[in-house]
């Protein structure tokens, strides 16, 4: 499931939860989908940060490292 489909399904379950409530199965599905979304978000953010450089005033640049 790609990110767009994942977000659409999470949103659909959120709207249903507010309107009429969710079954136990749907609640479990929502939890799993949220975990998948967060994992994908973190992976994308780490990839972006791995390709981020800091440019110093003297013109030198270095990679943004892990803390």
mmCIF file of the N, C-alpha and C atoms, coordinates in Angstrom:
data_MODEL
# 
_entry.id   MODEL 
# 
loop_
_atom_site.group_PDB 
_atom_site.id 
_atom_site.type_symbol 
_atom_site.label_atom_id 
_atom_site.label_alt_id 
_atom_site.label_comp_id 
_atom_site.label_asym_id 
_atom_site.label_entity_id 
_atom_site.label_seq_id 
_atom_site.pdbx_PDB_ins_code 
_atom_site.Cartn_x 
_atom_site.Cartn_y 
_atom_site.Cartn_z 
_atom_site.occupancy 
_atom_site.B_iso_or_equiv 
_atom_site.pdbx_formal_charge 
_atom_site.auth_seq_id 
_atom_site.auth_comp_id 
_atom_site.auth_asym_id 
_atom_site.auth_atom_id 
_atom_site.pdbx_PDB_model_num 
ATOM 1   N N  . UNK A 1 1  ? 0.853   -1.164 0.000  1.00 0.00 ? 1  UNK A N  1 
ATOM 2   C CA . UNK A 1 1  ? 0.000   0.000  0.000  1.00 0.00 ? 1  UNK A CA 1 
ATOM 3   C C  . UNK A 1 1  ? 0.908   1.238  0.000  1.00 0.00 ? 1  UNK A C  1 
ATOM 4   N N  . UNK A 1 2  ? 0.688   2.137  -0.962 1.00 0.00 ? 2  UNK A N  1 
ATOM 5   C CA . UNK A 1 2  ? 1.524   3.341  -1.001 1.00 0.00 ? 2  UNK A CA 1 
ATOM 6   C C  . UNK A 1 2  ? 1.019   4.364  0.012  1.00 0.00 ? 2  UNK A C  1 
ATOM 7   N N  . UNK A 1 3  ? 1.770   5.439  0.166  1.00 0.00 ? 3  UNK A N  1 
ATOM 8   C CA . UNK A 1 3  ? 1.457   6.438  1.202  1.00 0.00 ? 3  UNK A CA 1 
ATOM 9   C C  . UNK A 1 3  ? 0.090   7.095  0.975  1.00 0.00 ? 3  UNK A C  1 
ATOM 10  N N  . UNK A 1 4  ? -0.253  7.385  -0.271 1.00 0.00 ? 4  UNK A N  1 
ATOM 11  C CA . UNK A 1 4  ? -1.544  8.020  -0.538 1.00 0.00 ? 4  UNK A CA 1 
ATOM 12  C C  . UNK A 1 4  ? -2.703  7.116  -0.131 1.00 0.00 ? 4  UNK A C  1 
ATOM 13  N N  . UNK A 1 5  ? -2.616  5.849  -0.492 1.00 0.00 ? 5  UNK A N  1 
ATOM 14  C CA . UNK A 1 5  ? -3.671  4.903  -0.125 1.00 0.00 ? 5  UNK A CA 1 
ATOM 15  C C  . UNK A 1 5  ? -3.730  4.724  1.390  1.00 0.00 ? 5  UNK A C  1 
ATOM 16  N N  . UNK A 1 6  ? -2.571  4.706  2.015  1.00 0.00 ? 6  UNK A N  1 
ATOM 17  C CA . UNK A 1 6  ? -2.492  4.554  3.465  1.00 0.00 ? 6  UNK A CA 1 
ATOM 18  C C  . UNK A 1 6  ? -3.180  5.724  4.169  1.00 0.00 ? 6  UNK A C  1 
ATOM 19  N N  . UNK A 1 7  ? -2.884  6.934  3.725  1.00 0.00 ? 7  UNK A N  1 
ATOM 20  C CA . UNK A 1 7  ? -3.485  8.127  4.327  1.00 0.00 ? 7  UNK A CA 1 
ATOM 21  C C  . UNK A 1 7  ? -4.994  8.150  4.091  1.00 0.00 ? 7  UNK A C  1 
ATOM 22  N N  . UNK A 1 8  ? -5.428  7.787  2.879  1.00 0.00 ? 8  UNK A N  1 
ATOM 23  C CA . UNK A 1 8  ? -6.861  7.768  2.578  1.00 0.00 ? 8  UNK A CA 1 
ATOM 24  C C  . UNK A 1 8  ? -7.604  6.792  3.487  1.00 0.00 ? 8  UNK A C  1 
ATOM 25  N N  . UNK A 1 9  ? -7.011  5.615  3.691  1.00 0.00 ? 9  UNK A N  1 
ATOM 26  C CA . UNK A 1 9  ? -7.669  4.610  4.536  1.00 0.00 ? 9  UNK A CA 1 
ATOM 27  C C  . UNK A 1 9  ? -7.697  5.066  5.997  1.00 0.00 ? 9  UNK A C  1 
ATOM 28  N N  . UNK A 1 10 ? -6.599  5.654  6.478  1.00 0.00 ? 10 UNK A N  1 
ATOM 29  C CA . UNK A 1 10 ? -6.566  6.166  7.849  1.00 0.00 ? 10 UNK A CA 1 
ATOM 30  C C  . UNK A 1 10 ? -7.632  7.246  8.022  1.00 0.00 ? 10 UNK A C  1 
ATOM 31  N N  . UNK A 1 11 ? -7.728  8.146  7.060  1.00 0.00 ? 11 UNK A N  1 
ATOM 32  C CA . UNK A 1 11 ? -8.717  9.225  7.141  1.00 0.00 ? 11 UNK A CA 1 
ATOM 33  C C  . UNK A 1 11 ? -10.146 8.684  7.094  1.00 0.00 ? 11 UNK A C  1 
ATOM 34  N N  . UNK A 1 12 ? -10.369 7.674  6.247  1.00 0.00 ? 12 UNK A N  1 
ATOM 35  C CA . UNK A 1 12 ? -11.698 7.063  6.156  1.00 0.00 ? 12 UNK A CA 1 
ATOM 36  C C  . UNK A 1 12 ? -12.099 6.448  7.504  1.00 0.00 ? 12 UNK A C  1 
ATOM 37  N N  . UNK A 1 13 ? -11.154 5.766  8.135  1.00 0.00 ? 13 UNK A N  1 
ATOM 38  C CA . UNK A 1 13 ? -11.438 5.162  9.438  1.00 0.00 ? 13 UNK A CA 1 
ATOM 39  C C  . UNK A 1 13 ? -11.648 6.237  10.505 1.00 0.00 ? 13 UNK A C  1 
ATOM 40  N N  . UNK A 1 14 ? -10.910 7.341  10.415 1.00 0.00 ? 14 UNK A N  1 
ATOM 41  C CA . UNK A 1 14 ? -11.074 8.431  11.386 1.00 0.00 ? 14 UNK A CA 1 
ATOM 42  C C  . UNK A 1 14 ? -12.461 9.054  11.263 1.00 0.00 ? 14 UNK A C  1 
ATOM 43  N N  . UNK A 1 15 ? -12.914 9.270  10.029 1.00 0.00 ? 15 UNK A N  1 
ATOM 44  C CA . UNK A 1 15 ? -14.248 9.846  9.830  1.00 0.00 ? 15 UNK A CA 1 
ATOM 45  C C  . UNK A 1 15 ? -15.340 8.893  10.323 1.00 0.00 ? 15 UNK A C  1 
ATOM 46  N N  . UNK A 1 16 ? -15.135 7.602  10.058 1.00 0.00 ? 16 UNK A N  1 
ATOM 47  C CA . UNK A 1 16 ? -16.122 6.619  10.511 1.00 0.00 ? 16 UNK A CA 1 
ATOM 48  C C  . UNK A 1 16 ? -16.150 6.549  12.034 1.00 0.00 ? 16 UNK A C  1 
ATOM 49  N N  . UNK A 1 17 ? -14.971 6.659  12.653 1.00 0.00 ? 17 UNK A N  1 
ATOM 50  C CA . UNK A 1 17 ? -14.905 6.606  14.116 1.00 0.00 ? 17 UNK A CA 1 
ATOM 51  C C  . UNK A 1 17 ? -15.678 7.759  14.736 1.00 0.00 ? 17 UNK A C  1 
ATOM 52  N N  . UNK A 1 18 ? -15.596 8.933  14.140 1.00 0.00 ? 18 UNK A N  1 
ATOM 53  C CA . UNK A 1 18 ? -16.318 10.089 14.658 1.00 0.00 ? 18 UNK A CA 1 
ATOM 54  C C  . UNK A 1 18 ? -17.816 9.987  14.393 1.00 0.00 ? 18 UNK A C  1 
ATOM 55  N N  . UNK A 1 19 ? -18.181 9.442  13.240 1.00 0.00 ? 19 UNK A N  1 
ATOM 56  C CA . UNK A 1 19 ? -19.582 9.401  12.844 1.00 0.00 ? 19 UNK A CA 1 
ATOM 57  C C  . UNK A 1 19 ? -20.364 8.293  13.548 1.00 0.00 ? 19 UNK A C  1 
ATOM 58  N N  . UNK A 1 20 ? -19.820 7.086  13.523 1.00 0.00 ? 20 UNK A N  1 
ATOM 59  C CA . UNK A 1 20 ? -20.604 5.957  14.035 1.00 0.00 ? 20 UNK A CA 1 
ATOM 60  C C  . UNK A 1 20 ? -19.830 4.990  14.911 1.00 0.00 ? 20 UNK A C  1 
ATOM 61  N N  . UNK A 1 21 ? -18.529 5.180  15.019 1.00 0.00 ? 21 UNK A N  1 
ATOM 62  C CA . UNK A 1 21 ? -17.710 4.269  15.812 1.00 0.00 ? 21 UNK A CA 1 
ATOM 63  C C  . UNK A 1 21 ? -17.123 3.160  14.958 1.00 0.00 ? 21 UNK A C  1 
ATOM 64  N N  . UNK A 1 22 ? -16.116 2.514  15.499 1.00 0.00 ? 22 UNK A N  1 
ATOM 65  C CA . UNK A 1 22 ? -15.423 1.450  14.774 1.00 0.00 ? 22 UNK A CA 1 
ATOM 66  C C  . UNK A 1 22 ? -15.623 0.108  15.461 1.00 0.00 ? 22 UNK A C  1 
ATOM 67  N N  . UNK A 1 23 ? -15.569 -0.933 14.650 1.00 0.00 ? 23 UNK A N  1 
ATOM 68  C CA . UNK A 1 23 ? -15.584 -2.285 15.210 1.00 0.00 ? 23 UNK A CA 1 
ATOM 69  C C  . UNK A 1 23 ? -14.198 -2.557 15.789 1.00 0.00 ? 23 UNK A C  1 
ATOM 70  N N  . UNK A 1 24 ? -14.089 -3.627 16.523 1.00 0.00 ? 24 UNK A N  1 
ATOM 71  C CA . UNK A 1 24 ? -12.794 -3.997 17.109 1.00 0.00 ? 24 UNK A CA 1 
ATOM 72  C C  . UNK A 1 24 ? -11.763 -4.255 16.005 1.00 0.00 ? 24 UNK A C  1 
ATOM 73  N N  . UNK A 1 25 ? -12.193 -4.906 14.933 1.00 0.00 ? 25 UNK A N  1 
ATOM 74  C CA . UNK A 1 25 ? -11.305 -5.206 13.809 1.00 0.00 ? 25 UNK A CA 1 
ATOM 75  C C  . UNK A 1 25 ? -10.812 -3.917 13.138 1.00 0.00 ? 25 UNK A C  1 
ATOM 76  N N  . UNK A 1 26 ? -11.700 -2.962 12.967 1.00 0.00 ? 26 UNK A N  1 
ATOM 77  C CA . UNK A 1 26 ? -11.331 -1.690 12.341 1.00 0.00 ? 26 UNK A CA 1 
ATOM 78  C C  . UNK A 1 26 ? -10.389 -0.879 13.244 1.00 0.00 ? 26 UNK A C  1 
ATOM 79  N N  . UNK A 1 27 ? -10.592 -0.969 14.552 1.00 0.00 ? 27 UNK A N  1 
ATOM 80  C CA . UNK A 1 27 ? -9.710  -0.286 15.493 1.00 0.00 ? 27 UNK A CA 1 
ATOM 81  C C  . UNK A 1 27 ? -8.296  -0.851 15.405 1.00 0.00 ? 27 UNK A C  1 
ATOM 82  N N  . UNK A 1 28 ? -8.189  -2.171 15.309 1.00 0.00 ? 28 UNK A N  1 
ATOM 83  C CA . UNK A 1 28 ? -6.880  -2.816 15.162 1.00 0.00 ? 28 UNK A CA 1 
ATOM 84  C C  . UNK A 1 28 ? -6.243  -2.433 13.832 1.00 0.00 ? 28 UNK A C  1 
ATOM 85  N N  . UNK A 1 29 ? -7.046  -2.413 12.762 1.00 0.00 ? 29 UNK A N  1 
ATOM 86  C CA . UNK A 1 29 ? -6.535  -2.025 11.449 1.00 0.00 ? 29 UNK A CA 1 
ATOM 87  C C  . UNK A 1 29 ? -6.008  -0.594 11.484 1.00 0.00 ? 29 UNK A C  1 
ATOM 88  N N  . UNK A 1 30 ? -6.748  0.303  12.123 1.00 0.00 ? 30 UNK A N  1 
ATOM 89  C CA . UNK A 1 30 ? -6.333  1.706  12.218 1.00 0.00 ? 30 UNK A CA 1 
ATOM 90  C C  . UNK A 1 30 ? -4.995  1.816  12.947 1.00 0.00 ? 30 UNK A C  1 
ATOM 91  N N  . UNK A 1 31 ? -4.816  1.051  14.020 1.00 0.00 ? 31 UNK A N  1 
ATOM 92  C CA . UNK A 1 31 ? -3.561  1.086  14.781 1.00 0.00 ? 31 UNK A CA 1 
ATOM 93  C C  . UNK A 1 31 ? -2.386  0.602  13.923 1.00 0.00 ? 31 UNK A C  1 
ATOM 94  N N  . UNK A 1 32 ? -2.606  -0.461 13.167 1.00 0.00 ? 32 UNK A N  1 
ATOM 95  C CA . UNK A 1 32 ? -1.555  -1.000 12.295 1.00 0.00 ? 32 UNK A CA 1 
ATOM 96  C C  . UNK A 1 32 ? -1.214  0.006  11.195 1.00 0.00 ? 32 UNK A C  1 
ATOM 97  N N  . UNK A 1 33 ? -2.231  0.605  10.596 1.00 0.00 ? 33 UNK A N  1 
ATOM 98  C CA . UNK A 1 33 ? -2.003  1.586  9.537  1.00 0.00 ? 33 UNK A CA 1 
ATOM 99  C C  . UNK A 1 33 ? -1.243  2.795  10.059 1.00 0.00 ? 33 UNK A C  1 
ATOM 100 N N  . UNK A 1 34 ? -1.578  3.239  11.252 1.00 0.00 ? 34 UNK A N  1 
ATOM 101 C CA . UNK A 1 34 ? -0.871  4.384  11.851 1.00 0.00 ? 34 UNK A CA 1 
ATOM 102 C C  . UNK A 1 34 ? 0.596   4.051  12.079 1.00 0.00 ? 34 UNK A C  1 
ATOM 103 N N  . UNK A 1 35 ? 0.875   2.838  12.563 1.00 0.00 ? 35 UNK A N  1 
ATOM 104 C CA . UNK A 1 35 ? 2.264   2.418  12.772 1.00 0.00 ? 35 UNK A CA 1 
ATOM 105 C C  . UNK A 1 35 ? 3.022   2.388  11.453 1.00 0.00 ? 35 UNK A C  1 
ATOM 106 N N  . UNK A 1 36 ? 2.376   1.883  10.397 1.00 0.00 ? 36 UNK A N  1 
ATOM 107 C CA . UNK A 1 36 ? 3.018   1.849  9.081  1.00 0.00 ? 36 UNK A CA 1 
ATOM 108 C C  . UNK A 1 36 ? 3.300   3.254  8.579  1.00 0.00 ? 36 UNK A C  1 
ATOM 109 N N  . UNK A 1 37 ? 2.359   4.163  8.785  1.00 0.00 ? 37 UNK A N  1 
ATOM 110 C CA . UNK A 1 37 ? 2.526   5.542  8.337  1.00 0.00 ? 37 UNK A CA 1 
ATOM 111 C C  . UNK A 1 37 ? 3.690   6.203  9.066  1.00 0.00 ? 37 UNK A C  1 
ATOM 112 N N  . UNK A 1 38 ? 3.746   6.032  10.383 1.00 0.00 ? 38 UNK A N  1 
ATOM 113 C CA . UNK A 1 38 ? 4.814   6.637  11.166 1.00 0.00 ? 38 UNK A CA 1 
ATOM 114 C C  . UNK A 1 38 ? 6.174   6.073  10.763 1.00 0.00 ? 38 UNK A C  1 
ATOM 115 N N  . UNK A 1 39 ? 6.254   4.767  10.529 1.00 0.00 ? 39 UNK A N  1 
ATOM 116 C CA . UNK A 1 39 ? 7.517   4.153  10.113 1.00 0.00 ? 39 UNK A CA 1 
ATOM 117 C C  . UNK A 1 39 ? 7.965   4.706  8.757  1.00 0.00 ? 39 UNK A C  1 
ATOM 118 N N  . UNK A 1 40 ? 7.031   4.849  7.826  1.00 0.00 ? 40 UNK A N  1 
ATOM 119 C CA . UNK A 1 40 ? 7.374   5.380  6.506  1.00 0.00 ? 40 UNK A CA 1 
ATOM 120 C C  . UNK A 1 40 ? 7.786   6.841  6.605  1.00 0.00 ? 40 UNK A C  1 
ATOM 121 N N  . UNK A 1 41 ? 7.102   7.609  7.450  1.00 0.00 ? 41 UNK A N  1 
ATOM 122 C CA . UNK A 1 41 ? 7.436   9.019  7.643  1.00 0.00 ? 41 UNK A CA 1 
ATOM 123 C C  . UNK A 1 41 ? 8.846   9.164  8.195  1.00 0.00 ? 41 UNK A C  1 
ATOM 124 N N  . UNK A 1 42 ? 9.174   8.377  9.205  1.00 0.00 ? 42 UNK A N  1 
ATOM 125 C CA . UNK A 1 42 ? 10.510  8.428  9.801  1.00 0.00 ? 42 UNK A CA 1 
ATOM 126 C C  . UNK A 1 42 ? 11.581  8.037  8.786  1.00 0.00 ? 42 UNK A C  1 
ATOM 127 N N  . UNK A 1 43 ? 11.307  7.007  7.997  1.00 0.00 ? 43 UNK A N  1 
ATOM 128 C CA . UNK A 1 43 ? 12.264  6.560  6.983  1.00 0.00 ? 43 UNK A CA 1 
ATOM 129 C C  . UNK A 1 43 ? 12.531  7.673  5.975  1.00 0.00 ? 43 UNK A C  1 
ATOM 130 N N  . UNK A 1 44 ? 11.468  8.336  5.507  1.00 0.00 ? 44 UNK A N  1 
ATOM 131 C CA . UNK A 1 44 ? 11.626  9.424  4.552  1.00 0.00 ? 44 UNK A CA 1 
ATOM 132 C C  . UNK A 1 44 ? 12.368  10.610 5.166  1.00 0.00 ? 44 UNK A C  1 
ATOM 133 N N  . UNK A 1 45 ? 12.064  10.926 6.408  1.00 0.00 ? 45 UNK A N  1 
ATOM 134 C CA . UNK A 1 45 ? 12.731  12.035 7.077  1.00 0.00 ? 45 UNK A CA 1 
ATOM 135 C C  . UNK A 1 45 ? 14.220  11.742 7.266  1.00 0.00 ? 45 UNK A C  1 
ATOM 136 N N  . UNK A 1 46 ? 14.548  10.537 7.674  1.00 0.00 ? 46 UNK A N  1 
ATOM 137 C CA . UNK A 1 46 ? 15.961  10.167 7.843  1.00 0.00 ? 46 UNK A CA 1 
ATOM 138 C C  . UNK A 1 46 ? 16.707  10.235 6.515  1.00 0.00 ? 46 UNK A C  1 
ATOM 139 N N  . UNK A 1 47 ? 16.074  9.787  5.447  1.00 0.00 ? 47 UNK A N  1 
ATOM 140 C CA . UNK A 1 47 ? 16.703  9.851  4.128  1.00 0.00 ? 47 UNK A CA 1 
ATOM 141 C C  . UNK A 1 47 ? 16.950  11.298 3.722  1.00 0.00 ? 47 UNK A C  1 
ATOM 142 N N  . UNK A 1 48 ? 16.004  12.166 4.007  1.00 0.00 ? 48 UNK A N  1 
ATOM 143 C CA . UNK A 1 48 ? 16.164  13.578 3.682  1.00 0.00 ? 48 UNK A CA 1 
ATOM 144 C C  . UNK A 1 48 ? 17.284  14.194 4.511  1.00 0.00 ? 48 UNK A C  1 
ATOM 145 N N  . UNK A 1 49 ? 17.336  13.888 5.792  1.00 0.00 ? 49 UNK A N  1 
ATOM 146 C CA . UNK A 1 49 ? 18.377  14.438 6.656  1.00 0.00 ? 49 UNK A CA 1 
ATOM 147 C C  . UNK A 1 49 ? 19.757  13.900 6.299  1.00 0.00 ? 49 UNK A C  1 
ATOM 148 N N  . UNK A 1 50 ? 19.826  12.658 5.811  1.00 0.00 ? 50 UNK A N  1 
ATOM 149 C CA . UNK A 1 50 ? 21.105  12.084 5.388  1.00 0.00 ? 50 UNK A CA 1 
ATOM 150 C C  . UNK A 1 50 ? 21.688  12.837 4.192  1.00 0.00 ? 50 UNK A C  1 
ATOM 151 N N  . UNK A 1 51 ? 20.849  13.513 3.437  1.00 0.00 ? 51 UNK A N  1 
ATOM 152 C CA . UNK A 1 51 ? 21.298  14.271 2.272  1.00 0.00 ? 51 UNK A CA 1 
ATOM 153 C C  . UNK A 1 51 ? 21.297  15.773 2.518  1.00 0.00 ? 51 UNK A C  1 
ATOM 154 N N  . UNK A 1 52 ? 21.330  16.172 3.790  1.00 0.00 ? 52 UNK A N  1 
ATOM 155 C CA . UNK A 1 52 ? 21.321  17.583 4.152  1.00 0.00 ? 52 UNK A CA 1 
ATOM 156 C C  . UNK A 1 52 ? 22.720  18.009 4.582  1.00 0.00 ? 52 UNK A C  1 
ATOM 157 N N  . UNK A 1 53 ? 23.171  19.134 4.056  1.00 0.00 ? 53 UNK A N  1 
ATOM 158 C CA . UNK A 1 53 ? 24.487  19.661 4.382  1.00 0.00 ? 53 UNK A CA 1 
ATOM 159 C C  . UNK A 1 53 ? 24.361  21.012 5.067  1.00 0.00 ? 53 UNK A C  1 
ATOM 160 N N  . UNK A 1 54 ? 25.297  21.287 5.967  1.00 0.00 ? 54 UNK A N  1 
ATOM 161 C CA . UNK A 1 54 ? 25.392  22.574 6.633  1.00 0.00 ? 54 UNK A CA 1 
ATOM 162 C C  . UNK A 1 54 ? 26.507  23.348 5.924  1.00 0.00 ? 54 UNK A C  1 
ATOM 163 N N  . UNK A 1 55 ? 26.216  24.568 5.483  1.00 0.00 ? 55 UNK A N  1 
ATOM 164 C CA . UNK A 1 55 ? 27.226  25.412 4.846  1.00 0.00 ? 55 UNK A CA 1 
ATOM 165 C C  . UNK A 1 55 ? 27.645  26.478 5.852  1.00 0.00 ? 55 UNK A C  1 
ATOM 166 N N  . UNK A 1 56 ? 28.906  26.447 6.202  1.00 0.00 ? 56 UNK A N  1 
ATOM 167 C CA . UNK A 1 56 ? 29.461  27.378 7.178  1.00 0.00 ? 56 UNK A CA 1 
ATOM 168 C C  . UNK A 1 56 ? 29.706  28.742 6.519  1.00 0.00 ? 56 UNK A C  1 
ATOM 169 N N  . UNK A 1 57 ? 29.839  29.789 7.331  1.00 0.00 ? 57 UNK A N  1 
ATOM 170 C CA . UNK A 1 57 ? 30.099  31.124 6.775  1.00 0.00 ? 57 UNK A CA 1 
ATOM 171 C C  . UNK A 1 57 ? 31.357  31.198 5.907  1.00 0.00 ? 57 UNK A C  1 
ATOM 172 N N  . UNK A 1 58 ? 32.355  30.343 6.186  1.00 0.00 ? 58 UNK A N  1 
ATOM 173 C CA . UNK A 1 58 ? 33.581  30.370 5.379  1.00 0.00 ? 58 UNK A CA 1 
ATOM 174 C C  . UNK A 1 58 ? 33.440  29.580 4.077  1.00 0.00 ? 58 UNK A C  1 
ATOM 175 N N  . UNK A 1 59 ? 32.273  28.998 3.826  1.00 0.00 ? 59 UNK A N  1 
ATOM 176 C CA . UNK A 1 59 ? 32.021  28.288 2.578  1.00 0.00 ? 59 UNK A CA 1 
ATOM 177 C C  . UNK A 1 59 ? 32.183  26.785 2.651  1.00 0.00 ? 59 UNK A C  1 
ATOM 178 N N  . UNK A 1 60 ? 32.746  26.277 3.740  1.00 0.00 ? 60 UNK A N  1 
ATOM 179 C CA . UNK A 1 60 ? 32.885  24.833 3.868  1.00 0.00 ? 60 UNK A CA 1 
ATOM 180 C C  . UNK A 1 60 ? 31.515  24.226 4.173  1.00 0.00 ? 60 UNK A C  1 
ATOM 181 N N  . UNK A 1 61 ? 31.361  22.991 3.787  1.00 0.00 ? 61 UNK A N  1 
ATOM 182 C CA . UNK A 1 61 ? 30.102  22.322 4.087  1.00 0.00 ? 61 UNK A CA 1 
ATOM 183 C C  . UNK A 1 61 ? 30.376  20.944 4.668  1.00 0.00 ? 61 UNK A C  1 
ATOM 184 N N  . UNK A 1 62 ? 29.486  20.501 5.522  1.00 0.00 ? 62 UNK A N  1 
ATOM 185 C CA . UNK A 1 62 ? 29.582  19.161 6.110  1.00 0.00 ? 62 UNK A CA 1 
ATOM 186 C C  . UNK A 1 62 ? 28.179  18.604 6.284  1.00 0.00 ? 62 UNK A C  1 
ATOM 187 N N  . UNK A 1 63 ? 28.156  17.277 6.298  1.00 0.00 ? 63 UNK A N  1 
ATOM 188 C CA . UNK A 1 63 ? 26.861  16.585 6.424  1.00 0.00 ? 63 UNK A CA 1 
ATOM 189 C C  . UNK A 1 63 ? 26.281  16.793 7.808  1.00 0.00 ? 63 UNK A C  1 
ATOM 190 N N  . UNK A 1 64 ? 24.987  16.833 7.848  1.00 0.00 ? 64 UNK A N  1 
ATOM 191 C CA . UNK A 1 64 ? 24.267  16.883 9.101  1.00 0.00 ? 64 UNK A CA 1 
ATOM 192 C C  . UNK A 1 64 ? 24.322  15.477 9.690  1.00 0.00 ? 64 UNK A C  1 
ATOM 193 N N  . UNK A 1 65 ? 25.004  15.298 10.813 1.00 0.00 ? 65 UNK A N  1 
ATOM 194 C CA . UNK A 1 65 ? 25.202  13.983 11.374 1.00 0.00 ? 65 UNK A CA 1 
ATOM 195 C C  . UNK A 1 65 ? 24.128  13.584 12.371 1.00 0.00 ? 65 UNK A C  1 
ATOM 196 N N  . UNK A 1 66 ? 24.162  12.331 12.770 1.00 0.00 ? 66 UNK A N  1 
ATOM 197 C CA . UNK A 1 66 ? 23.230  11.822 13.779 1.00 0.00 ? 66 UNK A CA 1 
ATOM 198 C C  . UNK A 1 66 ? 23.710  12.244 15.149 1.00 0.00 ? 66 UNK A C  1 
ATOM 199 N N  . UNK A 1 67 ? 22.767  12.500 16.028 1.00 0.00 ? 67 UNK A N  1 
ATOM 200 C CA . UNK A 1 67 ? 23.134  12.855 17.402 1.00 0.00 ? 67 UNK A CA 1 
ATOM 201 C C  . UNK A 1 67 ? 23.200  11.617 18.251 1.00 0.00 ? 67 UNK A C  1 
# 
